[in-house]
C-alpha cells in the first residue's frame, strides 16, 4: 500500500503524506499539490483497489466452492458481461439522455447502468436455468455462457455504432481502471466488503460440506438449494458493484484462490480470508505496474492481470493443480 501510494506519475514522500493527514484532521486545505494528489487521488484509488481485490478473490472462492469446479470464475454467470453492456450504453447514448438524469445521478451514471446490466444478466441466467423446475450446476453454467455471449455481442454492437472517443472509452472501461476512484466509491465498496466478511462466517460450513458433493452435503444437514441461492445473490451483488465502478478485471477471482489453495488447503475457514488478503495485494501490485510501466500514461489494469494471469493459469493447468482441490 505504501509503495502504491508513493509511486506514480507524481511521487509522494512520507513527510508529505503525514502533513496531508495532519492538515485534514485540523480542517485545513492541502498546502501543496502533492497533498491534494495524496488525499483526493492516490489514497482513494489505493483503498478502492485493495477492497476490490479482496472482494473479487472472495467471489472466486464462493463460486468455485459452490460449483465444485476450479475453473469457475466470478463472471461465469453473466455478471461482468452484463455490466460491460450496461456501461457501453451510457457511453454511446449519454449525449441524448435528459439533463435531469445527468444532474441527478452525476458521475454515478455509468456505474448505475453497469450495475443494472449485471443484475439483469444474472437474473436471466438463474431464471432460465430454473425453468425446468430445478436448478443444477450444469444448467447455470451453460446458460451463463449464452448470456455472456449476448452481453458481449451487445457491447460489440454499441462499440460499432459509437464514435471514436466513445468507442475508446468503452474499450478502456472494459479493460478495467481505477483512474476514476473517489471517496464515494470507496464508501460504497467498503459496505460491500463488510457484507462479504459477514458472509464468510455464514457459508464456511456449507462450502466445506459441498466439497464432498451435494448428496453428502444434504446428509450433513445443508440446504443446498437455499445455500446456492444466497451465494449467487451475494456474489452477484458484490461483483456487480465492484465491476460497475472499476470495469471488468479478469483472472483475479480465478487464479488467486488456486494459489492460496496450494498454501493453506481447501478449508474455507482459512481459504476465504487468505484469498481476500492475497487478492488485495495482487491487485495493488497490478495497479502499480499499470501506472508505472508507461508513466505518466496508464495501462488498463485488465491488461496487466491478463498478461500475468494467463501464463499462471496455463502453468497450473499443465501441472494439473486445478484438479487438486483437496490439497
Secondary structure, 3 states (H helix, E strand, C coil): CHHHHHCCCCCCCHHHHHHHHHHHHCCCCCCCHHHHHHHHHHHHHHHHHHHHHHHHHHHHHHHHHHHCCCCCCHHHHCHHHHHHHHHHHHHHHHHHCCHHHHHHHHHHHHHHHHHHHHHHHHHHHHHHHHHHCCCCHHHHHHHHHHHHHHHHHHHHHHHHHCCHHHHHHHHHHHCCCCCCCCHHHHHHHHHHHHHHHHHHHHHHHHHHHHCCCHHHHHHCCCCHHHHHHHHHHHHHHHHHHHHHHHCCCCCHHHHHHHHHHHHHCCCHHHHHHHHHHHHHHHHHHHHHHHHHCCCCCCCCHHHHHHHHHHHHHHHHHHCCHHHCCCC
